[in-house]
Amino acid sequence: MKYLVHFSRLFVGVLFIISGLIKLNDPVGFSYKLDEYFGETVFNMPFLLPFTLAIALFVVILEVILGVMLLVGYKPKFTVWSLLGLILFFTFLTFYSAYFNVVKDCGCFGDALKLTPWESFTKDVVLLVFILVLFFGKNHIQPLFGTKFAAIASLLSIILSCYLGYHVLNHLPVIDFRAYAVTKNIQKGMEIPEGAPKSEYEMKFIYEVNGAKKEFSDKELMNIPPNAKFIERIDKVIKEGYVPPIHDFGLEKDGSDYKDDILNEAKVILFTVYNLDKSNPEGLKLLEAFNQKAKAKGYHVLAVTGSDSTAIEKIKKQYGFTFDFYFCDPTTIKTIERANPSIVVLNKGTVMQKAHYNDIDNINL
């Protein structure tokens, strides 16, 4: 039991630290996952939506701290009880996601490692087993190098974790695991390799028959009663095919998509503003002056947003913006960059530079 506890201590501690640090590198991204869970299609808890970033920061910092406390052996009873509570919470979330197929990626390892819902649930079950070993064998968990060292190491983990969280929120993730990272090419990210597996769909037709909704497959259409009323068609994915890293990028304006033209230009600057109503006013104030500076250097400057034309006209008038706004799916914009607004420099579709609005002066034109 003693050796099993030591192995579990090492395995669980290291995994919690790695998982926590990856999410702490990008807490905004993890908060987007919590938005999905708290949204009306999953748990329908809208009162928690304003607090998702704070909850995300708390959870990921707690993961790191508990991992460190377990490894150094500081307050083992508190640590093990906390780990048990946390893993039971995670296991419930991942099971719910997998069973009801609601959140496709739990964000356990951020964008560094994508897991399917059932893979995430399996990972949590394995962790739960090892944490139960720690729970029943917690008497074997002794402080590493003494209680004083364990206390200092735990305190340092709190300080450093909080600093990292503060830094990435006011700048950008230290390591960018996304498909729009610097040096990545957007066109290549949208390519589908020859021979890649395609998704298979099953069409379901919903009709109202004698006041009740009934589902028919495409093979049963001949059996639909003549008095039935068509409601909707649902395409169910039977087998997921290859999905390119970038599959929903667009630059739409006045009903046309200009992404191919713009991505072929050598000097392009995108201001990413996924939601104009939620954008930072101090960041918006910096954009027009930078726009004039970039235009003088020969750059094509534009903004991408998920907001509607009314919000665009209002914000252009308020801040005196002279650059054009293009529509892009807000989820895609959140993936491109976390700050709202932020700055992305492109050269024929290749991401050359990215910056938080706090670091706009660091962009090298």
Backbone hydrogen bonds in HBPLUS format (Angstrom, degrees):
<---DONOR---> <-ACCEPTOR-->    atom                        ^
c    i                          cat <-CA-CA->   ^        H-A-AA   ^      H-
h    n   atom  resd res      DA  || num        DHA   H-A  angle D-A-AA Bond
n    s   type  num  typ     dist DA aas  dist angle  dist       angle   num
A0005-VAL N   A0001-MET O   2.86 MM   4  6.05 152.7  1.93 150.9 157.8     1
A0006-HIS N   A0002-LYS O   3.04 MM   4  6.34 154.7  2.10 144.2 151.0     2
A0007-PHE N   A0003-TYR O   2.97 MM   4  6.23 159.0  2.01 146.7 151.8     3
A0008-SER N   A0004-LEU O   2.93 MM   4  6.09 164.2  1.95 145.9 150.8     4
A0009-ARG N   A0005-VAL O   2.77 MM   4  5.91 155.8  1.83 149.6 156.8     5
A0010-LEU N   A0006-HIS O   3.10 MM   4  6.31 157.0  2.15 145.5 150.2     6
A0011-PHE N   A0007-PHE O   2.87 MM   4  6.08 171.2  1.87 158.6 161.2     7
A0012-VAL N   A0008-SER O   2.84 MM   4  5.79 170.7  1.85 153.4 156.3     8
A0013-GLY N   A0009-ARG O   3.02 MM   4  5.78 155.3  2.08 135.1 143.0     9
A0014-VAL N   A0010-LEU O   3.04 MM   4  6.00 169.1  2.05 147.4 150.8    10
A0015-LEU N   A0011-PHE O   3.09 MM   4  6.14 161.6  2.13 145.0 150.8    11
A0016-PHE N   A0012-VAL O   2.91 MM   4  6.02 160.3  1.95 152.8 157.9    12
A0017-ILE N   A0013-GLY O   3.08 MM   4  6.24 155.9  2.14 145.3 152.0    13
A0018-ILE N   A0014-VAL O   2.95 MM   4  6.16 166.0  1.97 153.3 157.0    14
A0019-SER N   A0015-LEU O   2.88 MM   4  5.95 169.7  1.89 149.9 153.5    15
A0020-GLY N   A0016-PHE O   2.86 MM   4  5.82 157.7  1.91 140.8 147.9    16
A0021-LEU N   A0017-ILE O   2.87 MM   4  5.96 162.8  1.90 149.0 153.9    17
A0022-ILE N   A0018-ILE O   2.99 MM   4  6.14 160.8  2.03 152.4 157.4    18
A0023-LYS N   A0019-SER O   3.23 MM   4  6.43 161.3  2.26 144.8 149.3    19
A0024-LEU N   A0020-GLY O   2.73 MM   4  5.87 146.8  1.83 145.8 157.1    20
A0025-ASN N   A0021-LEU O   2.86 MM   4  5.97 134.0  2.07 140.8 151.0    21
A0026-ASP N   A0023-LYS O   2.99 MM   3  5.22 144.1  2.12 100.8 111.5    22
A0029-GLY N   A0026-ASP O   3.14 MM   3  5.48 122.8  2.49 105.0 117.6    23
A0030-PHE N   A0026-ASP O   3.33 MM   4  6.76 152.3  2.41 146.1 153.7    24
A0031-SER N   A0027-PRO O   2.88 MM   4  6.13 147.8  1.98 144.3 153.5    25
A0032-TYR N   A0028-VAL O   3.09 MM   4  6.45 138.4  2.27 142.4 152.8    26
A0033-LYS N   A0030-PHE O   3.04 MM   3  5.15 124.3  2.37  97.2 111.3    27
A0034-LEU N   A0030-PHE O   3.13 MM   4  6.58 151.5  2.22 146.0 153.8    28
A0035-ASP N   A0031-SER O   2.90 MM   4  6.23 142.7  2.04 141.2 152.0    29
A0036-GLU N   A0032-TYR O   3.22 MM   4  6.60 144.0  2.36 138.3 146.2    30
A0036-GLU N   A0033-LYS O   3.04 MM   3  5.15 121.1  2.40  95.8 110.1    31
A0037-TYR N   A0033-LYS O   3.12 MM   4  6.56 156.2  2.17 147.8 153.6    32
A0038-PHE N   A0034-LEU O   2.87 MM   4  6.06 161.9  1.90 156.0 160.3    33
A0039-GLY N   A0035-ASP O   2.92 MM   4  5.81 116.5  2.34 134.8 149.3    34
A0039-GLY N   A0036-GLU O   3.29 MM   3  5.10 145.7  2.41  94.0 103.8    35
A0043-PHE N   A0037-TYR O   3.06 MM   6  6.03 158.8  2.10 156.7 163.4    36
A0045-MET N   A0038-PHE O   2.85 MM   7  4.89 156.0  1.90 131.7 139.8    37
A0042-VAL N   A0039-GLY O   3.20 MM   3  5.77 159.9  2.24 114.3 120.2    38
A0044-ASN N   A0039-GLY O   2.77 MM   5  4.97 148.0  1.87 147.5 136.5    39
A0048-LEU N   A0045-MET O   3.05 MM   3  5.91 167.0  2.06 126.2 130.3    40
A0049-LEU N   A0046-PRO O   3.14 MM   3  5.27 149.8  2.24 103.6 112.3    41
A0051-PHE N   A0048-LEU O   2.92 MM   3  5.43 151.3  2.00 117.1 126.5    42
A0052-THR N   A0049-LEU O   3.41 MM   3  5.41 173.8  2.42 111.2 110.7    43
A0055-ILE N   A0051-PHE O   2.89 MM   4  6.12 161.1  1.93 158.5 164.6    44
A0056-ALA N   A0052-THR O   2.79 MM   4  5.91 158.2  1.84 145.9 152.5    45
A0057-LEU N   A0053-LEU O   2.94 MM   4  6.17 163.5  1.96 150.5 154.2    46
A0058-PHE N   A0054-ALA O   3.01 MM   4  6.19 163.1  2.04 146.5 151.4    47
A0059-VAL N   A0055-ILE O   2.92 MM   4  6.10 167.4  1.93 156.3 159.2    48
A0060-VAL N   A0056-ALA O   3.04 MM   4  6.19 172.2  2.05 156.0 157.9    49
A0061-ILE N   A0057-LEU O   3.01 MM   4  6.01 161.6  2.04 149.8 155.4    50
A0062-LEU N   A0058-PHE O   2.92 MM   4  5.97 153.9  1.99 143.6 151.7    51
A0063-GLU N   A0059-VAL O   2.92 MM   4  6.20 149.6  2.02 145.0 153.3    52
A0064-VAL N   A0060-VAL O   3.20 MM   4  6.49 162.7  2.23 147.0 149.4    53
A0065-ILE N   A0061-ILE O   2.98 MM   4  6.19 172.0  1.98 156.1 158.4    54
A0066-LEU N   A0062-LEU O   2.87 MM   4  5.93 169.1  1.88 154.4 157.7    55
A0067-GLY N   A0063-GLU O   3.01 MM   4  6.14 153.4  2.09 144.7 152.3    56
A0068-VAL N   A0064-VAL O   2.99 MM   4  6.30 157.2  2.04 152.6 158.4    57
A0069-MET N   A0065-ILE O   2.82 MM   4  6.05 167.1  1.84 156.0 160.0    58
A0070-LEU N   A0066-LEU O   2.91 MM   4  6.01 150.2  2.00 143.0 150.4    59
A0071-LEU N   A0067-GLY O   3.14 MM   4  6.35 160.0  2.18 143.4 148.4    60
A0072-VAL N   A0068-VAL O   2.95 MM   4  6.18 164.1  1.97 159.8 163.6    61
A0073-GLY N   A0069-MET O   2.87 MM   4  5.66 119.3  2.25 131.1 145.1    62
A0074-TYR N   A0069-MET O   2.93 MM   5  4.99 148.1  2.03 140.1 147.0    63
A0144-LEU N   A0072-VAL O   2.66 MM  72  4.81 170.9  1.67 135.3 135.8    64
A0079-THR N   A0075-LYS O   2.96 MM   4  6.10 165.0  1.98 159.0 163.9    65
A0080-VAL N   A0076-PRO O   2.85 MM   4  5.92 168.3  1.86 151.7 154.3    66
A0081-TRP N   A0077-LYS O   3.03 MM   4  6.13 166.5  2.05 150.4 154.6    67
A0082-SER N   A0078-PHE O   2.94 MM   4  6.05 157.2  2.00 146.7 153.5    68
A0083-LEU N   A0079-THR O   2.87 MM   4  6.10 157.0  1.92 149.1 155.8    69
A0084-LEU N   A0080-VAL O   2.90 MM   4  6.07 155.9  1.95 148.3 154.8    70
A0085-GLY N   A0081-TRP O   3.00 MM   4  6.26 160.2  2.04 147.6 152.5    71
A0086-LEU N   A0082-SER O   2.93 MM   4  6.12 159.9  1.97 149.7 155.4    72
A0087-ILE N   A0083-LEU O   2.89 MM   4  6.03 163.2  1.92 151.3 155.5    73
A0088-LEU N   A0084-LEU O   3.02 MM   4  6.11 153.0  2.09 145.7 152.9    74
A0089-PHE N   A0085-GLY O   3.12 MM   4  6.28 152.5  2.20 141.4 148.6    75
A0090-PHE N   A0086-LEU O   2.94 MM   4  6.24 161.2  1.97 149.4 154.4    76
A0091-THR N   A0087-ILE O   2.80 MM   4  5.87 157.2  1.85 144.2 150.9    77
A0092-PHE N   A0088-LEU O   3.05 MM   4  6.17 156.0  2.11 141.4 147.2    78
A0093-LEU N   A0089-PHE O   3.09 MM   4  6.38 161.4  2.13 148.1 153.0    79
A0094-THR N   A0090-PHE O   2.90 MM   4  6.15 169.2  1.92 157.3 159.6    80
A0095-PHE N   A0091-THR O   2.94 MM   4  6.00 155.5  2.00 145.5 152.5    81
A0096-TYR N   A0092-PHE O   2.93 MM   4  6.06 163.9  1.96 150.2 155.0    82
A0097-SER N   A0093-LEU O   2.91 MM   4  6.15 158.5  1.96 149.2 155.4    83
A0098-ALA N   A0094-THR O   2.94 MM   4  6.06 159.1  1.98 143.4 149.0    84
A0099-TYR N   A0095-PHE O   2.78 MM   4  5.86 174.3  1.78 159.9 162.0    85
A0100-PHE N   A0096-TYR O   3.02 MM   4  5.84 163.4  2.05 142.6 148.0    86
A0101-ASN N   A0097-SER O   2.79 MM   4  5.21 112.8  2.24 125.5 139.4    87
A0102-VAL N   A0097-SER O   3.25 MM   5  5.15 137.5  2.44 123.3 134.8    88
A0110-GLY N   A0107-GLY O   3.13 MM   3  4.59 170.9  2.14 102.4 101.8    89
A0112-ALA N   A0109-PHE O   3.13 MM   3  5.88 135.7  2.33 143.5 147.2    90
A0119-GLU N   A0116-THR O   3.06 MM   3  5.09 117.4  2.47  98.7 114.6    91
A0120-SER N   A0116-THR O   2.89 MM   4  6.17 157.4  1.94 160.0 166.7    92
A0121-PHE N   A0117-PRO O   2.97 MM   4  6.22 156.3  2.03 145.6 152.1    93
A0122-THR N   A0118-TRP O   2.94 MM   4  6.09 159.2  1.98 144.0 149.6    94
A0123-LYS N   A0119-GLU O   2.95 MM   4  6.15 157.2  2.00 145.8 152.0    95
A0124-ASP N   A0120-SER O   3.02 MM   4  6.30 154.0  2.09 146.6 153.2    96
A0125-VAL N   A0121-PHE O   2.92 MM   4  6.22 149.9  2.01 149.1 157.7    97
A0126-VAL N   A0122-THR O   3.02 MM   4  6.29 160.1  2.06 151.8 156.3    98
A0127-LEU N   A0123-LYS O   3.02 MM   4  6.28 161.0  2.06 146.1 151.6    99
A0128-LEU N   A0124-ASP O   2.81 MM   4  5.97 150.8  1.89 142.7 151.3   100
A0129-VAL N   A0125-VAL O   3.03 MM   4  6.35 152.2  2.11 147.3 153.4   101
A0130-PHE N   A0126-VAL O   3.21 MM   4  6.59 161.9  2.24 151.6 155.1   102
A0131-ILE N   A0127-LEU O   2.85 MM   4  6.09 153.9  1.91 152.3 160.5   103
A0132-LEU N   A0128-LEU O   2.87 MM   4  6.07 146.9  1.98 146.3 155.0   104
A0133-VAL N   A0129-VAL O   3.08 MM   4  6.44 145.3  2.21 142.4 151.8   105
A0134-LEU N   A0130-PHE O   3.08 MM   4  6.45 152.1  2.16 141.5 148.5   106
A0135-PHE N   A0131-ILE O   2.81 MM   4  6.06 147.1  1.91 142.2 152.3   107
A0136-PHE N   A0132-LEU O   2.99 MM   4  6.21 163.2  2.01 151.5 153.5   108
A0137-GLY N   A0133-VAL O   2.94 MM   4  5.95 126.5  2.23 136.5 151.3   109
A0140-HIS N   A0137-GLY O   2.95 MM   3  5.78 163.5  1.98 124.7 130.0   110
A0141-ILE N   A0138-LYS O   3.07 MM   3  5.29 163.1  2.10 108.3 113.7   111
A0150-ALA N   A0146-GLY O   3.17 MM   4  6.43 161.2  2.21 147.7 153.3   112
A0151-ALA N   A0147-THR O   2.90 MM   4  6.13 154.9  1.97 150.4 156.9   113
A0152-ILE N   A0148-LYS O   3.00 MM   4  6.25 162.9  2.03 151.7 155.8   114
A0153-ALA N   A0149-PHE O   2.89 MM   4  6.05 166.1  1.90 155.5 159.4   115
A0154-SER N   A0150-ALA O   3.01 MM   4  6.10 155.1  2.07 142.2 149.1   116
A0155-LEU N   A0151-ALA O   2.96 MM   4  6.18 157.6  2.02 147.1 153.3   117
A0156-LEU N   A0152-ILE O   2.88 MM   4  6.11 159.4  1.92 151.3 157.1   118
A0157-SER N   A0153-ALA O   3.00 MM   4  6.21 149.0  2.10 141.2 149.5   119
A0158-ILE N   A0154-SER O   3.15 MM   4  6.49 146.1  2.28 143.0 151.3   120
A0159-ILE N   A0155-LEU O   3.06 MM   4  6.40 164.1  2.08 153.3 156.8   121
A0160-LEU N   A0156-LEU O   2.86 MM   4  6.00 175.7  1.86 158.4 159.9   122
A0161-SER N   A0157-SER O   2.99 MM   4  5.84 152.7  2.06 135.2 143.3   123
A0162-CYS N   A0158-ILE O   3.01 MM   4  6.13 162.7  2.04 148.3 153.0   124
A0163-TYR N   A0159-ILE O   2.97 MM   4  6.21 154.1  2.04 146.5 154.2   125
A0164-LEU N   A0160-LEU O   2.93 MM   4  6.12 159.8  1.97 146.8 151.9   126
A0165-GLY N   A0161-SER O   2.98 MM   4  6.20 161.8  2.02 150.2 155.0   127
A0166-TYR N   A0162-CYS O   2.98 MM   4  6.19 159.0  2.03 146.5 152.0   128
A0167-HIS N   A0163-TYR O   2.87 MM   4  6.08 158.3  1.92 151.7 157.9   129
A0168-VAL N   A0164-LEU O   3.03 MM   4  6.23 172.6  2.03 159.4 159.4   130
A0169-LEU N   A0165-GLY O   3.23 MM   4  6.25 146.9  2.34 141.6 150.0   131
A0170-ASN N   A0166-TYR O   3.27 MM   4  6.40 142.2  2.42 141.9 150.5   132
A0170-ASN N   A0167-HIS O   3.20 MM   3  5.37 129.9  2.46  99.4 111.8   133
A0171-HIS N   A0167-HIS O   2.99 MM   4  6.07 111.3  2.48 141.5 158.9   134
A0181-ALA N   A0178-ARG O   3.27 MM   3  5.54 145.7  2.39 119.3 116.0   135
A0184-LYS N   A0181-ALA O   2.95 MM   3  5.54 158.6  2.00 138.5 143.2   136
A0183-THR N   A0351-VAL O   2.76 MM 168  5.32 175.3  1.76 155.3 155.5   137
A0351-VAL N   A0184-LYS O   2.91 MM 167  5.70 167.2  1.92 164.6 163.6   138
A0189-GLY N   A0185-ASN O   3.01 MM   4  6.21 146.6  2.12 143.6 153.8   139
A0186-ILE N   A0349-GLY O   2.86 MM 163  5.29 171.5  1.86 142.9 141.9   140
A0190-MET N   A0186-ILE O   3.14 MM   4  6.44 123.8  2.48 140.5 153.9   141
A0190-MET N   A0187-GLN O   3.09 MM   3  5.24 144.5  2.22  99.9 110.3   142
A0191-GLU N   A0188-LYS O   3.19 MM   3  5.22 154.9  2.25 101.8 109.4   143
A0246-ILE N   A0189-GLY O   3.01 MM  57  5.06 161.2  2.04 132.2 126.1   144
A0196-ALA N   A0193-PRO O   3.13 MM   3  5.49 153.8  2.20 134.5 131.8   145
A0242-TYR N   A0197-PRO O   2.71 MM  45  5.52 168.1  1.72 153.0 149.4   146
A0200-GLU N   A0239-LYS O   2.86 MM  39  5.02 157.7  1.91 142.4 149.7   147
A0238-ILE N   A0200-GLU O   2.74 MM  38  5.44 156.5  1.79 147.3 154.4   148
A0239-LYS N   A0200-GLU O   3.31 MM  39  5.02 162.4  2.34 129.8 132.7   149
A0202-GLU N   A0236-LYS O   2.72 MM  34  5.10 153.1  1.79 147.6 157.1   150
A0236-LYS N   A0202-GLU O   2.85 MM  34  5.10 167.7  1.86 154.7 150.4   151
A0204-LYS N   A0234-ILE O   2.75 MM  30  5.05 158.0  1.79 153.5 160.7   152
A0234-ILE N   A0204-LYS O   2.75 MM  30  5.05 168.3  1.76 155.5 159.6   153
A0205-PHE N   A0216-PHE O   2.73 MM  11  5.06 173.7  1.74 158.3 160.5   154
A0216-PHE N   A0205-PHE O   2.80 MM  11  5.06 151.4  1.88 142.9 152.7   155
A0206-ILE N   A0232-GLU O   2.81 MM  26  5.29 175.8  1.81 171.4 170.6   156
A0231-ILE N   A0206-ILE O   2.78 MM  25  5.40 160.3  1.81 160.5 156.4   157
A0232-GLU N   A0206-ILE O   3.36 MM  26  5.29 153.1  2.44 128.8 135.7   158
A0207-TYR N   A0214-LYS O   2.96 MM   7  5.41 167.8  1.97 160.0 161.7   159
A0214-LYS N   A0207-TYR O   2.73 MM   7  5.41 158.4  1.78 162.0 169.6   160
A0208-GLU N   A0229-LYS O   2.69 MM  21  4.97 160.3  1.73 142.9 149.3   161
A0229-LYS N   A0208-GLU O   3.01 MM  21  4.97 161.9  2.04 134.4 139.5   162
A0209-VAL N   A0212-ALA O   2.67 MM   3  5.27 160.8  1.71 162.3 155.2   163
A0212-ALA N   A0209-VAL O   3.05 MM   3  5.27 165.3  2.07 112.3 116.6   164
A0220-GLU N   A0217-SER O   2.96 MM   3  5.23 154.4  2.03 108.2 116.5   165
A0223-ASN N   A0220-GLU O   2.88 MM   3  5.39 151.1  1.96 113.9 123.3   166
A0224-ILE N   A0221-LEU O   3.31 MM   3  5.50 168.9  2.32 109.2 111.3   167
A0228-ALA N   A0225-PRO O   3.10 MM   3  5.42 165.5  2.12 116.1 119.0   168
A0258-TYR N   A0251-LEU O   2.76 MM   7  5.39 170.6  1.77 153.2 150.0   169
A0252-GLU N   A0327-PHE O   3.01 MM  75  4.91 168.9  2.02 145.7 144.1   170
A0327-PHE N   A0252-GLU O   2.72 MM  75  4.91 168.4  1.74 148.2 147.9   171
A0253-LYS N   A0256-SER O   2.82 MM   3  5.45 155.6  1.87 155.2 162.5   172
A0256-SER N   A0253-LYS O   3.08 MM   3  5.45 167.4  2.10 116.2 120.1   173
A0262-ILE N   A0258-TYR O   3.00 MM   4  6.18 175.0  2.00 166.6 168.0   174
A0263-LEU N   A0259-LYS O   2.82 MM   4  5.78 158.8  1.87 149.9 156.1   175
A0264-ASN N   A0261-ASP O   3.24 MM   3  5.41 149.0  2.34 100.0 109.2   176
A0265-GLU N   A0262-ILE O   3.10 MM   3  5.36 162.7  2.13 108.5 113.9   177
A0348-LYS N   A0265-GLU O   2.73 MM  83  4.99 148.2  1.83 148.7 145.2   178
A0300-HIS N   A0267-LYS O   2.89 MM  33  6.20 168.7  1.91 148.2 150.5   179
A0268-VAL N   A0346-LEU O   3.13 MM  78  5.05 166.1  2.15 150.3 148.5   180
A0346-LEU N   A0268-VAL O   2.80 MM  78  5.05 171.4  1.81 150.5 153.4   181
A0269-ILE N   A0300-HIS O   2.95 MM  31  6.20 162.0  1.98 148.7 148.5   182
A0302-LEU N   A0269-ILE O   3.03 MM  33  6.39 161.4  2.06 169.9 175.6   183
A0270-LEU N   A0344-VAL O   2.79 MM  74  5.06 165.8  1.81 155.0 159.0   184
A0344-VAL N   A0270-LEU O   2.89 MM  74  5.06 154.4  1.96 149.6 156.1   185
A0271-PHE N   A0302-LEU O   2.87 MM  31  6.27 151.9  1.95 145.4 154.1   186
A0304-VAL N   A0271-PHE O   2.87 MM  33  6.20 158.3  1.92 156.1 158.9   187
A0272-THR N   A0342-SER O   3.02 MM  70  5.34 149.8  2.12 135.1 143.4   188
A0342-SER N   A0272-THR O   3.16 MM  70  5.34 135.4  2.37 131.5 144.0   189
A0273-VAL N   A0304-VAL O   2.92 MM  31  6.05 173.8  1.93 177.9 175.8   190
A0306-GLY N   A0274-TYR O   3.17 MM  32  5.17 145.5  2.29 111.7 120.1   191
A0278-LYS N   A0275-ASN O   3.17 MM   3  5.43 137.2  2.37 102.0 113.3   192
A0279-SER N   A0276-LEU O   3.43 MM   3  5.10 159.2  2.48  94.0  99.9   193
A0280-ASN N   A0340-ASN O   2.88 MM  60  6.27 162.3  1.91 149.8 153.6   194
A0283-GLY N   A0280-ASN O   3.07 MM   3  5.24 121.2  2.43 101.3 115.9   195
A0284-LEU N   A0280-ASN O   2.99 MM   4  6.31 155.1  2.06 155.0 162.6   196
A0285-LYS N   A0281-PRO O   3.08 MM   4  6.29 148.2  2.18 146.0 153.3   197
A0286-LEU N   A0283-GLY O   3.16 MM   3  5.51 150.6  2.25 106.9 115.2   198
A0287-LEU N   A0284-LEU O   3.20 MM   3  5.51 154.9  2.27 110.2 117.0   199
A0290-PHE N   A0286-LEU O   3.35 MM   4  6.48 157.1  2.41 144.8 151.4   200
A0291-ASN N   A0287-LEU O   2.77 MM   4  5.95 148.1  1.87 148.8 159.1   201
A0292-GLN N   A0288-GLU O   3.03 MM   4  6.34 158.0  2.07 153.9 156.8   202
A0293-LYS N   A0289-ALA O   3.14 MM   4  6.34 156.4  2.20 142.9 149.6   203
A0294-ALA N   A0290-PHE O   2.83 MM   4  6.03 155.9  1.89 151.0 157.4   204
A0295-LYS N   A0291-ASN O   2.88 MM   4  6.06 160.0  1.92 152.3 157.8   205
A0296-ALA N   A0292-GLN O   3.14 MM   4  6.25 150.9  2.23 139.9 146.9   206
A0297-LYS N   A0294-ALA O   2.95 MM   3  5.10 139.3  2.12  99.4 111.8   207
A0299-TYR N   A0294-ALA O   3.11 MM   5  5.46 165.0  2.13 138.3 137.2   208
A0298-GLY N   A0295-LYS O   2.94 MM   3  5.00 161.6  1.97 106.7 111.2   209
A0303-ALA N   A0324-ASP O   2.89 MM  21  6.27 162.1  1.92 158.9 164.5   210
A0326-TYR N   A0303-ALA O   2.73 MM  23  6.07 157.4  1.78 156.0 163.3   211
A0305-THR N   A0326-TYR O   2.96 MM  21  6.39 154.5  2.03 162.5 170.8   212
A0328-CYS N   A0305-THR O   2.97 MM  23  5.69 153.8  2.04 138.0 141.8   213
A0312-ILE N   A0308-ASP O   3.06 MM   4  6.36 151.2  2.15 147.1 156.1   214
A0313-GLU N   A0309-SER O   2.94 MM   4  6.13 168.1  1.95 152.4 154.1   215
A0314-LYS N   A0310-THR O   3.08 MM   4  6.23 157.6  2.13 145.3 151.9   216
A0315-ILE N   A0311-ALA O   3.02 MM   4  6.17 158.8  2.06 145.4 150.5   217
A0316-LYS N   A0312-ILE O   2.90 MM   4  6.08 156.1  1.96 153.7 160.7   218
A0317-LYS N   A0313-GLU O   3.10 MM   4  6.19 156.5  2.15 143.4 149.1   219
A0318-GLN N   A0314-LYS O   3.00 MM   4  6.16 153.8  2.07 141.7 149.6   220
A0319-TYR N   A0315-ILE O   3.01 MM   4  6.09 160.6  2.05 148.6 151.8   221
A0320-GLY N   A0316-LYS O   2.80 MM   4  5.31 120.7  2.16 133.2 145.0   222
A0321-PHE N   A0316-LYS O   3.13 MM   5  4.73 133.1  2.36 121.1 131.1   223
A0332-THR N   A0329-ASP O   2.94 MM   3  5.30 121.7  2.29 108.1 122.6   224
A0333-ILE N   A0329-ASP O   3.07 MM   4  6.46 155.0  2.13 151.7 159.5   225
A0334-LYS N   A0330-PRO O   2.93 MM   4  6.17 152.8  2.00 145.5 152.5   226
A0335-THR N   A0331-THR O   3.09 MM   4  6.36 139.8  2.26 136.5 147.1   227
A0335-THR N   A0332-THR O   3.01 MM   3  5.01 122.4  2.36  93.3 108.6   228
A0336-ILE N   A0332-THR O   2.92 MM   4  6.29 150.5  2.01 149.8 158.2   229
A0337-GLU N   A0333-ILE O   3.15 MM   4  6.42 170.9  2.16 156.0 155.8   230
A0343-ILE N   A0355-ALA O   2.93 MM  12  5.19 168.1  1.94 155.6 159.2   231
A0355-ALA N   A0343-ILE O   2.87 MM  12  5.19 144.9  1.99 149.8 154.8   232
A0345-VAL N   A0353-GLN O   2.87 MM   8  5.03 170.9  1.87 145.5 147.1   233
A0352-MET N   A0345-VAL O   2.77 MM   7  5.44 164.8  1.79 155.3 159.2   234
A0347-ASN N   A0350-THR O   2.91 MM   3  5.14 150.0  2.01 138.6 148.3   235
A0350-THR N   A0347-ASN O   3.13 MM   3  5.14 165.0  2.15 107.8 111.0   236
A0359-ASP N   A0356-HIS O   2.79 MM   3  5.28 151.1  1.87 115.3 124.6   237
A0360-ILE N   A0357-TYR O   3.42 MM   3  5.06 158.7  2.46 106.9 103.6   238
A0362-ASN N   A0359-ASP O   2.88 MM   3  5.40 157.6  1.93 115.8 123.4   239
A0363-ILE N   A0360-ILE O   3.31 MM   3  5.72 165.8  2.33 109.3 113.5   240
